[in-house]
Amino acid sequence: MAPVARWLLRSGVSYGALAHMLKPVFVEAAREELARTGTEPTYSALSVLSGVHRKDVRALSEAPAEAAATHPRGVPLASQVYTRWLSAKRYRGRDGQPRALPRSGPGITFETLAREVSVDVHPRTVMDELLRLGLIQAEGDVLMPAAPSFTPSRQRDELTGLFAANAADHMAAAVHNLTTDAPRYLEQSVFADGLGADSVELLHEMAREAWQRAFEDMVKAARKRVARDDALPEDEQQRMRFGIYFYSEPQAAAPADAQAGATKRAARKGKKT
């Protein structure tokens, strides 16, 4: 989860927001597990299995969209401050655009804006977070918005969607192999340590070439099979995903237990998980 936590923090998503978004995920997973074992998915059973409070389980079951959307603590403070800056009339100029604000002082300032949203967090902390996210710019003691909204760009949304789909299916294959008594999915890797930067780049290029060959073969075969299976009833059709990844980092950054065993396992195929 550490890489996911880094990605979320770089995107302005706090722990509270993540915990809120995970509630319906846990409830739905609990519902599927109860169905798998033939147990009635009562609110109490769902609550006990998922760990989500019964009142939240009930709200998510009766009105999932409304329950998932209503949770003020889940919205990062920086997002609340920035949204207020863009939308509140007193922080907009005559042209309707957000006004540049002095950090502090008399009148309308960034400090007054931040204090209107929360008195628990110092305005300087909120400012630093908005600067880190690249949402505001500072010119001396004057701050101004650098983006029209807190919403990511369309391109970023598309990349996030690809990441979600790829990572979800990769983890689904691993979880299946770990927990299900059924034929295992392909989920293997090759790993090595003690490499220089030039060696890593060479291996990365080899991985790209291997992917290109595999990509062409799989696309050709998949097209033929899709055309052949098109007549199957919809409830008999399945989907698949085949992917590849490559990652490298300084050896000192790897967990200590991984480093201890890496020398013995270097450059051999990883075990199925």
C-alpha positions, 0 to 999 in steps of 0.5 A: 500500500505504500506506493498507493499512499504516495500517489494519493498524497501527491494527489491531495487525497488524505487518509480520511478521504481514503477510509471513507471511499473504502467503506462501500468497497469493504461492504460489497466485498463482505456481501460477496463473501457471505453470498459465496458461503450461503450466508444471508447478508443482513446488516449485522452480518455485513457489519461484523465481517467488514468492520464497517459500522452498522449504520453506515452499512445500512446507509450504503445499502439503502442509498449507496450513491448518497451515502458515498458522497456525503462525508465532509471530513473525507474532503481534504482541507486544501481542496475545501479552501481552494474550492471556496477561493474559486467559488465564493463571491467575495474572493472573485474579482469584477471579471468573475475570476478568482482574486490574487490574495495577500498571505495575511494582513487587513482585509481579504487575505489567504489567511482569512480564507483558510480560517473561514474553512478551518481554525484547527490548521494554520493557514501556512500549512494549507498554503504549503499544501496547495503550493506542493500540489501546484494549485497556487503560485506565490509572487512575493507575499501574494498568492494566486490560483494556478489551475481553474479547479481542483479536478485533475485534467482529462489526460490524468483521469484517463491515466488514472483509469488505466492504472486502476484497471491494470493494478486491480486485475493484477491484484485480483490474480494474486488474491485468487492464487493466494485464497482460492482452491482453483487453477492458478493464474499466471503471476510471476516475475524475474528480479535481480539486484547488484545492478548498475544504472546502465544495466537497468536501462538495458534490461528495461529496453529488453522488457519493452521489446519483450512486451512489443512481441507479446503485445502483437501475438496476444492482440492477433490471437485475441481478435481471432478468438473474439470473432469466434466467440461472438455468438456465445450467450452473454452470460457465457462470455468472459474478459481477460487482461494480459500485462507486463511491468518493469520497476527499478529503485536504489537497492538501499530503498528496498525493505531489509527482508527483501534485501536479505533474500535477494542475493540468493534469488537474483535473476531467477524466476519468481514463485507464483503467489 
